Amino acid sequence: MIGSLFNTLIFQPFYNGLILLINLLPFFDAGVIVIIFTIIIKVILLPLSIKASKSALQMKSIEKDLNAIKEKHKDNKEEQTKQTIEYYKVNNINPFAGIFVLLIQLPIIIGLYRVFLTSGLPTINKTLLYSFVIAPIGVNMVFLHLTNIAQKSLWLALIAGATTYFQISLSAGSTPNTGTGTQNDIARAMTTQMKYFFPILVIFISYSISGALALYWITSNVFSIAQEMWIKKKYHKTPPIVV
């Protein structure tokens, strides 16, 4: 039921959107189409992404105050919780805002990933096409006359891994760490593992599947890096009110 709903509402529209873009821009190769399509989806998601990033920056800015409350009431968990809630209320902060936004984006991100994972280009799955979307006669899979993205591409996979590393590094700087002691140690260990392990995983998956998937990852990462830098520059943190 959930899988069918996902295919109907997300995967199939994305797949048709990609094929429609190939039809509308026949003078571009499939690699350029992948880049354009990924950017279009990222732009559509931009308001949600900005909200999530702003929420993360806001939580980062109050990290010291929250830790001070925890330290002050470390022997009274009930008072600690009460003061933390009051702090959020006074400063008009919703600590779960970023999580909610990310949960909304997740199915869309998975759908976009699946399009490039299972697109099968240059072969077109006509059973997935809407009646008004015509399967293109031929698809140029050679990206910028350099590499066939229907095949494995080591250099694209390596770039995908490198951009993933930089994207995670930049995002980690905005992630709040409001725990103490062992919680801090665990959080740091998980962040470090994610920072180094995930890029390697991206390289492996990208090289195992196709250059198209690697190109999607590169485009998504570069967009996210630019977005994060823009948000950090544009939105200055307002000093919170200490309770």
C-alpha positions in Angstrom: 0.0 0.0 0.0 2.7 2.5 1.1 5.0 1.4 -1.8 2.2 1.8 -4.3 1.4 5.3 -2.9 5.0 6.2 -3.1 5.3 5.2 -6.7 2.1 7.0 -7.7 2.8 10.3 -5.9 6.5 10.6 -6.0 8.5 8.1 -8.1 6.3 8.1 -11.3 5.9 11.9 -11.5 9.7 12.3 -11.1 10.4 9.7 -13.7 8.0 11.3 -16.1 9.4 14.7 -15.3 12.9 13.5 -16.3 11.7 12.0 -19.6 9.7 15.1 -20.3 12.8 17.3 -19.8 14.7 15.1 -22.2 12.0 15.7 -24.8 11.9 19.4 -24.2 15.7 19.8 -24.3 16.8 17.4 -27.0 20.0 19.4 -27.7 21.4 18.6 -24.2 22.9 15.2 -23.3 21.5 13.1 -20.5 24.2 14.3 -18.1 23.1 18.0 -18.5 19.5 16.9 -18.2 20.3 15.1 -14.9 21.9 18.3 -13.6 19.0 20.5 -14.6 16.4 18.1 -13.3 18.1 17.8 -9.9 18.4 21.6 -9.6 14.7 22.0 -10.4 13.7 19.6 -7.6 16.2 21.2 -5.2 14.8 24.7 -6.0 11.3 23.4 -5.3 12.5 22.0 -2.0 14.5 25.2 -1.2 11.9 26.8 1.2 11.8 23.6 3.3 15.6 23.3 3.2 16.1 26.9 4.2 13.7 26.4 7.1 15.5 23.2 8.3 19.0 24.9 8.0 17.8 28.0 9.9 16.4 25.8 12.6 19.7 24.0 12.9 21.6 27.3 13.1 19.2 28.6 15.7 19.6 25.5 17.8 23.4 25.8 17.4 23.3 29.3 18.7 21.5 28.4 21.9 23.7 25.3 22.6 25.7 27.0 25.4 22.5 28.2 27.2 20.9 24.8 27.1 24.0 23.2 28.5 24.1 25.8 31.2 20.5 25.0 32.2 21.4 21.3 32.2 24.4 21.9 34.4 22.5 24.2 36.8 19.8 21.7 37.3 21.7 18.5 36.8 20.4 17.0 40.1 16.8 17.9 39.3 15.6 16.5 36.0 12.1 17.8 36.4 13.3 21.4 36.9 15.8 21.0 34.1 13.0 20.0 31.7 10.8 22.8 33.0 13.5 25.4 32.5 14.4 24.1 29.1 10.7 24.3 27.9 10.4 27.8 29.4 13.6 28.8 27.5 12.1 27.6 24.2 8.9 29.4 25.0 10.5 32.7 25.8 12.7 32.6 22.7 9.9 31.4 20.5 11.8 28.3 19.5 10.4 25.0 18.2 13.2 22.4 18.8 11.4 19.9 16.5 10.9 22.3 13.6 14.0 21.1 11.7 13.1 17.4 12.2 9.6 17.9 10.9 10.9 19.7 7.8 13.4 16.9 7.1 10.8 14.2 7.5 8.6 16.0 4.9 11.6 16.2 2.5 12.7 12.6 3.0 10.2 10.8 0.7 11.0 13.3 -2.1 14.7 12.9 -1.7 14.3 9.1 -1.8 12.1 9.4 -4.8 14.6 11.5 -6.7 17.5 9.1 -5.7 15.4 6.1 -6.9 14.8 7.8 -10.3 18.5 7.9 -11.0 19.1 4.5 -9.4 16.5 2.7 -11.5 16.0 4.9 -14.5 17.7 2.4 -16.9 18.6 5.2 -19.3 19.0 5.1 -22.3 16.3 2.5 -22.1 12.9 4.1 -21.3 10.3 2.2 -19.2 7.2 3.0 -21.2 4.9 1.4 -18.7 5.7 4.2 -16.3 5.0 7.0 -18.7 1.9 9.1 -18.6 -0.2 9.3 -21.8 1.0 12.8 -22.7 4.7 11.9 -22.2 6.4 10.4 -25.3 9.4 8.2 -25.0 12.3 9.9 -26.8 13.7 8.1 -29.8 17.3 8.3 -28.6 19.1 9.6 -25.5 22.6 10.9 -25.7 24.3 9.4 -22.6 27.8 10.9 -23.2 28.1 13.8 -20.7 29.9 16.8 -22.3 31.6 14.4 -24.7 33.6 13.1 -21.8 32.0 10.0 -20.4 29.0 7.7 -20.9 26.9 8.1 -17.7 25.0 5.0 -18.5 28.1 3.1 -17.5 30.3 3.2 -14.4 32.5 6.3 -14.0 35.3 6.3 -11.5 36.1 10.0 -11.7 32.4 11.0 -11.3 32.2 8.6 -8.3 35.3 10.1 -6.7 33.9 13.7 -7.2 30.6 12.5 -5.7 32.4 11.2 -2.6 34.5 14.4 -2.3 31.5 16.7 -2.5 29.6 14.5 0.0 32.6 14.9 2.4 32.5 18.7 2.1 28.7 18.8 2.4 28.7 16.8 5.6 31.6 18.8 7.0 29.7 22.0 6.4 26.4 20.7 7.8 28.1 19.3 10.9 29.2 22.8 11.8 25.5 23.8 12.0 24.4 20.8 14.0 23.6 21.5 17.6 25.2 19.4 20.3 23.2 19.9 23.5 24.3 16.8 25.3 26.9 16.5 28.1 29.6 14.0 29.0 29.0 10.6 27.4 26.3 12.1 25.1 28.8 14.5 23.6 31.3 11.8 23.1 28.8 9.6 21.3 27.6 12.5 19.1 31.2 13.4 18.1 32.0 9.8 17.3 28.9 9.5 15.1 29.6 12.7 13.3 33.2 11.7 12.7 32.1 8.3 11.4 29.4 9.9 9.1 32.0 12.4 7.8 34.4 9.8 6.7 32.4 6.6 6.2 29.4 8.0 4.2 31.6 9.6 1.4 33.3 6.2 0.9 29.8 4.5 0.7 28.7 7.1 -1.8 31.8 6.4 -4.0 31.1 2.7 -3.8 27.4 3.0 -4.7 28.0 5.6 -7.4 30.6 3.5 -9.1 28.6 0.3 -8.7 25.5 1.8 -10.3 26.2 4.4 -13.0 27.6 7.8 -13.8 24.1 9.2 -13.8 23.6 8.4 -10.1 27.1 9.9 -9.4 26.2 13.0 -11.3 22.9 13.4 -9.4 24.8 13.1 -6.1 27.4 15.7 -7.2 24.7 18.2 -8.3 22.7 17.7 -5.1 25.8 18.1 -2.9 27.1 21.2 -4.7 23.6 22.8 -4.4 23.4 21.9 -0.7 26.9 23.4 -0.1 26.0 26.6 -1.8 22.7 26.8 0.0 24.3 26.2 3.4 26.9 28.9 2.8 24.3 31.4 1.6 22.1 30.7 4.7 25.0 31.1 7.1 25.9 34.4 5.5 22.3 35.8 5.1 20.7 34.8 8.4 22.5 36.3 11.4 21.8 34.8 14.7 19.8 36.9 17.1 21.1 36.6 20.7 18.5 34.5 22.6 16.9 35.6 25.9 18.5 33.7 28.8 15.9 32.4 31.3 
